[in-house]
Amino acid sequence: MNPSTRIGLIGLALSLSACSVLEADKIDYKSATKGATLEVPPDLTQLSRDTRYTVPGGVVSAAAYEAGMAQQPRSTSNAAPKAIGDVRIERDGNQRWLVVARPADQLWEPVRDFWMENGFVYTLENRDLGLLETDWAENRAKLPQDIIRQTIGKVFDGLYSTGERDKFRTRLERRADGGTEIYVSHRGMVEVYSNTQKDQTIWQPRAADPELETEFLRRMMVKLGVTEEQSRAAAAAPLPTTPSARIVQQAGSPVLQMAEPFDRAWRRVGVALDRTGFTVEDRDRSQGVYFVRYVEPNAAKKDQGMLSKIFSRSPDAAPPVKYRIVVRGDGTQSTVSVLNAAGAPEVSATAERIARVLADELK
């Protein structure tokens, strides 16, 4: 269907549903590759197929994973736990995560089942690294539930679209005490017109939604045995503000400075990498290193959204390049550096782009 026609129909439905109230806390996802009536946006299909989101070859090395997680200390910052049984939710800055007193091997299948029960399919499953990533999906609960939607929508459901897609990454990290930390990160895209004639659209990134992340963490608590009432009470505490990161130059290489200790910086950088879609091939907390892969943007392709400019590439583009994102702590201060595969400071324009992406997410 012509983009202007489809978006026009959405606008007509919205304008005729003034009395309709969208339920902000209602979630009804339908995977873009699971449902036959939901069109897969071409831009997002390209991202799923060609970008660095997917780890080639499936399982990758995790040599440093066990050693790094075994030495992970408990956070002594302003993190605030809310515990029910062997599950608790902790918060620090604008982030929340679960701490479960069970080994990661016992949690993998329940967590994997959780996302499928919520209408998602996977594009990445890596048990060795404790990573699960869903396909792009649409929250159909955001559609107006007016008389037109209830009648025409039942027959021509494909005419209706929110113009938004969401993708979630779940990361399970082993703790020294035998338990597991579970992180959920969100990435979103929105469809917008690309010209004044409004006959073409493109997909552009929208900001990560911490409230949506928290809602899925809360639902995951229920999956793990917590009651609805207990999970809502545990997730209800407000979030304090977090300090931002700033970029400085050291010996020609960009370095992020963060006014927080190592444990918080390590956690925040890990979530930032998840939210922005880096492929994390391995991580070693004892050394403060994330091993990532990066795809050079295709400068020749025009009219791309920011996410596509950073992550997509043409068939003849250069292969992904490996980098190290290194977190160093000194008391209440931390720095984040971009190193090349050999461990030397990276001074290229690519390092500047990576640092900027992280700094923007750590605001």
MITIRO-288672 format. One record per residue (C-alpha): residue in three letters; x, y, z. Coordinates in steps of 0.2 Angstrom, whole numbers, padded with zeros to 4 digits, always signed. Layout:
BEGIN
ALAXYZ
...
% end
This chain:
BEGIN
MET+0000+0000+0000
ASN+0006+0018-0004
PRO+0014+0025+0012
SER+0003+0041+0011
THR-0013+0031+0009
ARG-0008+0020+0024
ILE-0003+0034+0035
GLY-0018+0044+0029
LEU-0030+0030+0035
ILE-0021+0030+0052
GLY-0024+0049+0053
LEU-0042+0047+0048
ALA-0045+0034+0061
LEU-0037+0044+0075
SER-0046+0060+0070
LEU-0063+0050+0071
SER-0059+0043+0088
ALA-0058+0058+0099
CYS-0067+0049+0113
SER-0056+0034+0112
VAL-0043+0033+0126
LEU-0027+0023+0123
GLU-0022+0012+0138
ALA-0004+0017+0141
ASP+0000+0002+0152
LYS-0008-0011+0139
ILE+0004-0021+0129
ASP-0001-0032+0114
TYR+0014-0036+0103
LYS+0013-0045+0087
SER+0030-0050+0079
ALA+0033-0042+0062
THR+0039-0059+0056
LYS+0026-0070+0065
GLY+0010-0062+0060
ALA+0004-0064+0042
THR-0006-0047+0042
LEU+0009-0036+0049
GLU+0020-0030+0035
VAL+0039-0031+0039
PRO+0046-0013+0035
PRO+0059-0014+0022
ASP+0071-0004+0032
LEU+0070-0015+0047
THR+0071-0031+0037
GLN+0088-0024+0030
LEU+0094-0020+0048
SER+0089-0038+0054
ARG+0098-0046+0039
ASP+0114-0035+0036
THR+0119-0026+0052
ARG+0130-0030+0066
TYR+0115-0034+0078
THR+0117-0053+0073
VAL+0132-0063+0079
PRO+0138-0072+0063
GLY+0140-0091+0066
GLY+0128-0091+0081
VAL+0138-0096+0097
VAL+0154-0086+0100
SER+0168-0087+0112
ALA+0165-0082+0130
ALA+0182-0086+0137
ALA+0182-0071+0148
TYR+0163-0072+0153
GLU+0164-0084+0167
ALA+0180-0076+0175
GLY+0173-0058+0173
MET+0156-0062+0181
ALA+0164-0072+0195
GLN+0173-0057+0201
GLN+0158-0045+0200
PRO+0156-0036+0216
ARG+0139-0031+0224
SER+0135-0013+0220
THR+0137-0001+0235
SER+0130+0014+0226
ASN+0113+0021+0227
ALA+0105+0005+0220
ALA+0089+0001+0229
PRO+0083-0017+0230
LYS+0065-0023+0232
ALA+0065-0041+0236
ILE+0051-0054+0235
GLY+0057-0072+0238
ASP+0072-0076+0228
VAL+0068-0062+0215
ARG+0072-0043+0218
ILE+0072-0028+0207
GLU+0086-0015+0209
ARG+0087+0002+0202
ASP+0102+0014+0199
GLY+0100+0030+0190
ASN+0088+0027+0175
GLN+0091+0008+0175
ARG+0082-0006+0183
TRP+0087-0024+0183
LEU+0082-0041+0191
VAL+0093-0050+0203
VAL+0087-0069+0205
ALA+0095-0081+0217
ARG+0096-0095+0204
PRO+0109-0100+0192
ALA+0108-0093+0174
ASP+0106-0111+0167
GLN+0090-0113+0177
LEU+0083-0096+0171
TRP+0088-0097+0153
GLU+0072-0107+0147
PRO+0059-0098+0158
VAL+0066-0081+0151
ARG+0067-0088+0134
ASP+0048-0094+0135
PHE+0043-0077+0143
TRP+0046-0067+0127
MET+0038-0079+0116
GLU+0023-0079+0127
ASN+0022-0060+0125
GLY+0021-0062+0106
PHE+0039-0061+0101
VAL+0051-0071+0090
TYR+0070-0071+0091
THR+0084-0065+0079
LEU+0098-0070+0092
GLU+0099-0083+0105
ASN+0116-0086+0113
ARG+0116-0096+0129
ASP+0135-0095+0131
LEU+0134-0076+0133
GLY+0117-0076+0140
LEU+0109-0065+0126
LEU+0092-0065+0119
GLU+0086-0053+0106
THR+0069-0051+0098
ASP+0063-0047+0081
TRP+0055-0030+0077
ALA+0037-0030+0083
GLU+0022-0018+0085
ASN+0012-0014+0100
ARG-0005-0016+0093
ALA-0013-0010+0109
LYS-0008+0008+0104
LEU-0020+0007+0090
PRO-0037+0017+0093
GLN-0051+0006+0098
ASP-0065+0016+0091
ILE-0080+0010+0081
ILE-0071+0011+0064
ARG-0056+0001+0071
GLN-0068-0012+0079
THR-0078-0015+0062
ILE-0066-0012+0047
GLY-0051-0017+0057
LYS-0057-0034+0059
VAL-0058-0037+0041
PHE-0043-0026+0035
ASP-0032-0027+0050
GLY-0016-0023+0039
LEU-0023-0006+0035
TYR-0019+0000+0053
SER-0002+0003+0059
THR+0005+0012+0074
GLY+0020+0017+0063
GLU+0032+0011+0077
ARG+0042-0005+0080
ASP+0051-0011+0095
LYS+0065-0023+0098
PHE+0071-0030+0115
ARG+0087-0037+0121
THR+0089-0048+0137
ARG+0106-0051+0145
LEU+0109-0063+0159
GLU+0125-0061+0169
ARG+0131-0073+0182
ARG+0135-0067+0200
ALA+0149-0072+0211
ASP+0136-0078+0224
GLY+0128-0090+0211
GLY+0113-0079+0207
THR+0110-0070+0191
GLU+0107-0052+0185
ILE+0094-0050+0171
TYR+0094-0034+0161
VAL+0081-0029+0148
SER+0085-0015+0135
HIS+0073-0008+0122
ARG+0076+0000+0105
GLY+0063+0008+0095
MET+0060+0014+0077
VAL+0046+0026+0071
GLU+0040+0029+0053
VAL+0040+0047+0046
TYR+0038+0055+0030
SER+0054+0058+0020
ASN+0048+0072+0008
THR+0036+0086+0007
GLN+0024+0077-0005
LYS+0021+0064+0009
ASP+0022+0049-0003
GLN+0037+0041+0004
THR+0042+0036+0022
ILE+0058+0031+0031
TRP+0061+0022+0048
GLN+0070+0033+0061
PRO+0076+0028+0079
ARG+0066+0034+0093
ALA+0073+0035+0111
ALA+0074+0020+0122
ASP+0059+0018+0134
PRO+0065+0014+0152
GLU+0046+0013+0157
LEU+0043-0001+0144
GLU+0059-0010+0150
THR+0053-0009+0168
GLU+0036-0016+0163
PHE+0043-0031+0155
LEU+0055-0034+0170
ARG+0040-0033+0181
ARG+0031-0046+0170
MET+0046-0056+0170
MET+0045-0056+0189
VAL+0028-0064+0188
LYS+0035-0077+0176
LEU+0048-0081+0190
GLY+0035-0083+0203
VAL+0031-0066+0210
THR+0012-0061+0211
GLU+0005-0047+0201
GLU+0003-0036+0216
GLN+0020-0039+0223
SER+0028-0035+0206
ARG+0019-0019+0204
ALA+0024-0013+0221
ALA+0042-0018+0218
ALA+0043-0009+0202
ALA+0034+0007+0207
ALA+0049+0016+0216
PRO+0054+0032+0207
LEU+0070+0033+0198
PRO+0084+0046+0203
THR+0093+0056+0191
THR+0109+0050+0183
PRO+0125+0060+0179
SER+0129+0061+0161
ALA+0145+0057+0151
ARG+0156+0069+0142
ILE+0168+0067+0128
VAL+0186+0073+0130
GLN+0202+0070+0119
GLN+0217+0061+0126
ALA+0232+0059+0114
GLY+0220+0061+0099
SER+0208+0047+0105
PRO+0190+0051+0112
VAL+0187+0046+0130
LEU+0171+0047+0140
GLN+0172+0054+0157
MET+0158+0048+0170
ALA+0156+0055+0187
GLU+0152+0038+0195
PRO+0162+0023+0201
PHE+0167+0008+0191
ASP+0152-0004+0195
ARG+0139+0009+0190
ALA+0149+0014+0175
TRP+0151-0004+0169
ARG+0133-0008+0171
ARG+0127+0008+0162
VAL+0139+0006+0147
GLY+0133-0012+0145
VAL+0115-0006+0144
ALA+0120+0008+0132
LEU+0128-0005+0121
ASP+0113-0016+0122
ARG+0101-0001+0118
THR+0111+0005+0103
GLY+0113-0012+0095
PHE+0131-0016+0096
THR+0136-0034+0094
VAL+0145-0039+0110
GLU+0156-0054+0106
ASP+0163-0056+0124
ARG+0165-0046+0140
ASP+0178-0047+0154
ARG+0172-0037+0169
SER+0188-0041+0179
GLN+0198-0031+0165
GLY+0183-0019+0162
VAL+0182-0024+0143
TYR+0168-0026+0131
PHE+0173-0034+0115
VAL+0162-0027+0101
ARG+0160-0027+0082
TYR+0156-0011+0072
VAL+0150-0009+0054
GLU+0156+0007+0045
PRO+0141+0017+0039
ASN+0137+0018+0021
ALA+0140+0036+0017
ALA+0134+0034-0001
LYS+0116+0029+0004
LYS+0105+0044+0006
ASP+0089+0047+0016
GLN+0093+0035+0030
GLY+0088+0037+0048
MET+0102+0039+0061
LEU+0102+0021+0066
SER+0104+0015+0048
LYS+0118+0028+0045
ILE+0127+0021+0060
PHE+0124+0002+0058
SER+0119-0002+0040
ARG+0130-0006+0025
SER+0129-0010+0007
PRO+0134-0028+0000
ASP+0151-0021-0005
ALA+0154-0012+0011
ALA+0169-0016+0022
PRO+0167-0030+0034
PRO+0164-0027+0053
VAL+0179-0021+0063
LYS+0182-0027+0081
TYR+0185-0014+0095
ARG+0186-0015+0113
ILE+0176-0003+0124
VAL+0186-0001+0140
VAL+0179+0005+0157
ARG+0192+0011+0170
GLY+0187+0016+0188
ASP+0196+0028+0200
GLY+0186+0030+0215
THR+0170+0040+0211
GLN+0176+0043+0193
SER+0177+0032+0178
THR+0183+0033+0160
VAL+0177+0024+0144
SER+0189+0022+0130
VAL+0188+0015+0112
LEU+0203+0003+0108
ASN+0206-0006+0092
ALA+0207-0025+0091
ALA+0225-0025+0097
GLY+0221-0015+0113
ALA+0229+0001+0107
PRO+0219+0018+0108
GLU+0209+0021+0092
VAL+0211+0038+0084
SER+0200+0036+0069
ALA+0184+0045+0065
THR+0175+0028+0069
ALA+0181+0030+0087
GLU+0173+0047+0088
ARG+0157+0040+0081
ILE+0156+0026+0093
ALA+0160+0038+0108
ARG+0146+0050+0102
VAL+0133+0036+0101
LEU+0138+0030+0119
ALA+0138+0048+0126
ASP+0121+0051+0118
GLU+0114+0036+0127
LEU+0122+0039+0143
LYS+0114+0057+0145
% end
